[in-house]
Amino acid sequence: MTREEIKQAVIDIISEVLPDDDCSQLEPEKDLREQLDLDSMDFLDIVMELRKQYGVEVPEEDYPQLASLQSSVDYLEPKLKDK
């Protein structure tokens, strides 16, 4: 997957978890929790969807690396490069 495909995949998952939020204007560098009505359960749902849809395991100690859209892409890129 390319960086753009990974970014879109993350946005699509966020849209599934938070269907009432507009993800079209997300700022890549800004914390997702600041931009969206994202609580801990929503975040876990996003992590679970990454595992379910793409087979990506995200250990709990790596959760901070998924704080922003940009950091999520950076973290997921090596894990999804062959997908």
ROSE-4610 file (N, C-alpha, C; in Angstrom, 1 decimal, always signed):
// ROSE-4610
residu = [M/M/M/T/T/T/R/R/R/E/E/E/E/E/E/I/I/I/K/K/K/Q/Q/Q/A/A/A/V/V/V/I/I/I/D/D/D/I/I/I/I/I/I/S/S/S/E/E/E/V/V/V/L/L/L/P/P/P/D/D/D/D/D/D/D/D/D/C/C/C/S/S/S/Q/Q/Q/L/L/L/E/E/E/P/P/P/E/E/E/K/K/K/D/D/D/L/L/L/R/R/R/E/E/E/Q/Q/Q/L/L/L/D/D/D/L/L/L/D/D/D/S/S/S/M/M/M/D/D/D/F/F/F/L/L/L/D/D/D/I/I/I/V/V/V/M/M/M/E/E/E/L/L/L/R/R/R/K/K/K/Q/Q/Q/Y/Y/Y/G/G/G/V/V/V/E/E/E/V/V/V/P/P/P/E/E/E/E/E/E/D/D/D/Y/Y/Y/P/P/P/Q/Q/Q/L/L/L/A/A/A/S/S/S/L/L/L/Q/Q/Q/S/S/S/S/S/S/V/V/V/D/D/D/Y/Y/Y/L/L/L/E/E/E/P/P/P/K/K/K/L/L/L/K/K/K/D/D/D/K/K/K]
num = [1/1/1/2/2/2/3/3/3/4/4/4/5/5/5/6/6/6/7/7/7/8/8/8/9/9/9/10/10/10/11/11/11/12/12/12/13/13/13/14/14/14/15/15/15/16/16/16/17/17/17/18/18/18/19/19/19/20/20/20/21/21/21/22/22/22/23/23/23/24/24/24/25/25/25/26/26/26/27/27/27/28/28/28/29/29/29/30/30/30/31/31/31/32/32/32/33/33/33/34/34/34/35/35/35/36/36/36/37/37/37/38/38/38/39/39/39/40/40/40/41/41/41/42/42/42/43/43/43/44/44/44/45/45/45/46/46/46/47/47/47/48/48/48/49/49/49/50/50/50/51/51/51/52/52/52/53/53/53/54/54/54/55/55/55/56/56/56/57/57/57/58/58/58/59/59/59/60/60/60/61/61/61/62/62/62/63/63/63/64/64/64/65/65/65/66/66/66/67/67/67/68/68/68/69/69/69/70/70/70/71/71/71/72/72/72/73/73/73/74/74/74/75/75/75/76/76/76/77/77/77/78/78/78/79/79/79/80/80/80/81/81/81/82/82/82/83/83/83]
x = [+0.8/+0.0/+0.9/+0.4/+1.1/+0.8/+1.5/+1.2/-0.2/-0.6/-1.9/-3.0/-2.8/-3.7/-3.9/-2.8/-2.8/-3.6/-3.3/-4.0/-5.5/-5.9/-7.3/-7.9/-7.2/-7.7/-8.0/-7.1/-7.3/-8.5/-8.6/-9.8/-11.1/-11.0/-12.2/-12.6/-11.6/-11.9/-12.5/-11.9/-12.4/-13.8/-14.1/-15.5/-16.5/-16.0/-16.8/-17.1/-16.1/-16.2/-17.0/-16.8/-17.5/-18.2/-19.4/-20.1/-20.7/-20.8/-21.4/-20.3/-19.0/-18.0/-17.5/-17.1/-16.6/-15.1/-14.7/-13.2/-12.5/-13.3/-12.7/-11.7/-11.8/-11.0/-9.9/-9.6/-8.6/-7.3/-6.7/-5.3/-4.3/-3.4/-2.6/-1.7/-1.2/-0.3/-1.0/-2.3/-3.0/-3.6/-3.5/-4.0/-5.5/-5.7/-7.1/-8.1/-7.7/-8.7/-9.1/-8.2/-8.5/-9.5/-9.4/-10.2/-11.5/-11.6/-12.8/-13.3/-14.6/-15.2/-14.8/-13.5/-12.9/-12.6/-13.2/-12.9/-12.1/-11.8/-10.9/-11.5/-12.8/-13.5/-13.4/-13.6/-13.6/-12.2/-11.2/-9.8/-9.5/-10.0/-9.8/-10.6/-11.7/-12.4/-11.6/-10.9/-10.1/-8.9/-8.3/-7.2/-7.7/-8.9/-9.5/-9.8/-10.3/-10.6/-9.3/-8.2/-6.9/-6.5/-6.7/-6.4/-7.3/-8.6/-9.6/-9.4/-9.3/-9.2/-7.9/-6.8/-5.5/-4.5/-4.9/-4.1/-2.9/-3.1/-2.1/-2.3/-1.3/-1.4/-0.7/-1.4/-0.8/-0.8/+0.4/+0.6/+0.2/-0.3/-0.8/+0.3/+1.6/+2.6/+2.8/+2.3/+2.4/+1.2/+0.2/-1.0/-0.6/+0.3/+0.6/+1.1/+1.6/+2.1/+0.9/-0.3/-1.5/-2.2/-1.6/-2.3/-2.8/-2.0/-2.4/-2.5/-3.1/-3.2/-1.9/-1.0/+0.4/+1.2/+1.1/+1.9/+1.3/+0.0/-0.6/+0.0/+0.0/+0.6/+2.0/+2.8/+4.2/+4.4/+3.5/+3.6/+3.2/+2.1/+1.5/+2.2/+2.9/+3.6/+4.4/+5.4/+6.2/+5.3/+4.3/+3.4/+2.5/+2.2/+1.3/+1.9/+3.2/+3.9/+3.7/+3.4/+3.2/+1.7/+0.9/-0.6/-1.2]
y = [-1.2/+0.0/+1.2/+2.2/+3.5/+4.3/+5.4/+6.2/+6.8/+7.2/+7.8/+6.7/+5.5/+4.4/+4.1/+4.2/+3.9/+5.1/+6.3/+7.4/+7.3/+6.9/+6.7/+5.6/+4.5/+3.4/+3.8/+4.6/+5.1/+6.0/+6.9/+7.7/+6.9/+5.9/+5.1/+4.3/+3.8/+3.2/+4.1/+5.3/+6.3/+6.7/+6.8/+7.1/+6.0/+4.7/+3.6/+3.7/+4.0/+4.0/+5.3/+6.4/+7.6/+8.1/+7.5/+7.9/+9.3/+9.9/+11.3/+12.3/+12.0/+13.0/+13.1/+14.3/+14.6/+14.5/+13.5/+13.2/+13.8/+14.5/+15.1/+16.2/+16.8/+18.0/+17.7/+16.5/+16.2/+16.8/+17.4/+17.9/+16.8/+16.4/+15.3/+15.3/+16.5/+16.6/+16.8/+17.1/+17.4/+16.1/+16.1/+14.9/+14.6/+13.4/+13.0/+13.2/+13.0/+13.2/+14.7/+15.6/+17.0/+17.4/+16.6/+17.0/+16.2/+15.1/+14.3/+14.0/+13.6/+13.2/+11.8/+11.6/+10.2/+9.9/+8.9/+8.4/+7.1/+6.6/+5.4/+4.2/+4.0/+2.9/+3.1/+4.3/+4.5/+4.2/+4.7/+4.4/+2.9/+2.1/+0.7/+0.1/+0.6/+0.1/+0.3/+1.5/+1.7/+0.7/+0.5/-0.5/-1.9/-2.3/-3.6/-3.7/-2.6/-2.6/-2.7/-2.1/-2.3/-3.7/-4.4/-5.8/-6.6/-6.4/-7.2/-7.0/-5.7/-5.5/-5.7/-5.5/-5.5/-6.4/-7.1/-8.0/-7.4/-6.1/-5.3/-5.4/-6.0/-6.0/-4.7/-4.0/-2.8/-3.0/-3.3/-3.5/-2.2/-2.4/-1.2/-0.2/-0.6/+0.4/+1.3/+0.8/+1.6/+2.5/+2.5/+3.3/+4.8/+5.4/+6.8/+7.1/+6.1/+6.4/+6.5/+6.3/+6.4/+7.7/+8.6/+9.8/+10.8/+10.9/+11.8/+11.0/+11.5/+10.8/+10.6/+11.6/+11.5/+10.4/+10.4/+9.4/+8.0/+7.9/+6.6/+6.1/+6.9/+6.5/+6.1/+6.9/+6.6/+5.2/+5.0/+3.7/+2.5/+2.7/+1.6/+1.3/+2.3/+2.1/+0.8/+0.6/-0.6/-1.9/-1.8/-3.0/-3.3/-2.3/-2.5/-2.4/-2.3/-2.1/-3.2/-4.4/-5.6/-5.9/-5.1/-5.4/-4.8]
z = [+0.0/+0.0/+0.0/-0.7/-0.7/+0.5/+0.8/+1.9/+1.8/+0.6/+0.3/+0.6/+0.2/+0.4/+1.9/+2.6/+4.1/+4.7/+4.3/+4.9/+4.6/+3.4/+3.1/+3.9/+4.1/+4.9/+6.3/+6.9/+8.3/+8.3/+7.4/+7.3/+7.2/+6.3/+6.1/+7.4/+8.2/+9.4/+10.4/+10.5/+11.5/+11.1/+9.8/+9.4/+9.7/+9.7/+10.1/+11.6/+12.4/+13.9/+14.3/+13.6/+14.0/+12.8/+12.5/+11.2/+11.2/+12.4/+12.5/+12.3/+12.4/+12.3/+10.8/+10.5/+9.1/+9.1/+8.4/+8.4/+7.2/+6.4/+5.1/+5.4/+6.5/+6.8/+7.9/+8.1/+9.1/+8.8/+9.8/+9.7/+10.0/+9.1/+9.3/+10.6/+11.0/+12.1/+13.4/+13.4/+14.6/+15.3/+16.6/+17.4/+17.0/+16.7/+16.3/+17.4/+18.6/+19.7/+19.8/+19.4/+19.4/+18.3/+17.2/+16.0/+15.9/+16.6/+16.6/+18.0/+18.0/+19.3/+19.6/+19.8/+19.9/+21.4/+21.9/+23.3/+23.2/+24.4/+24.4/+23.7/+23.8/+23.2/+21.7/+21.2/+19.8/+19.2/+20.0/+19.6/+19.5/+20.5/+20.5/+19.3/+19.0/+17.8/+16.5/+16.4/+15.3/+15.2/+16.3/+16.4/+16.0/+16.5/+16.2/+14.7/+14.1/+12.6/+11.8/+12.3/+11.6/+11.6/+12.7/+12.8/+11.9/+12.0/+11.2/+9.7/+9.3/+7.8/+7.2/+8.0/+7.4/+8.1/+9.1/+9.8/+10.6/+11.0/+11.7/+13.2/+13.9/+15.3/+15.9/+16.7/+17.3/+18.8/+19.3/+20.8/+21.5/+22.7/+23.5/+23.7/+23.8/+24.0/+22.8/+21.6/+20.4/+20.1/+20.9/+20.7/+20.6/+21.3/+21.1/+19.7/+19.0/+17.6/+16.6/+17.1/+16.3/+16.6/+17.3/+17.8/+16.7/+15.6/+14.5/+13.2/+12.2/+11.0/+10.4/+10.5/+9.9/+10.7/+12.0/+12.8/+12.5/+12.3/+12.0/+10.7/+9.7/+8.4/+8.5/+9.3/+9.5/+10.2/+11.2/+11.9/+11.0/+10.3/+9.5/+8.2/+7.7/+6.4/+6.3/+7.2/+7.1/+7.3/+8.0/+8.3/+7.1/+6.3/+5.2/+3.8/+3.8/+2.5/+1.5/+2.0/+1.1/+0.9/+1.4/+1.3/+0.0]
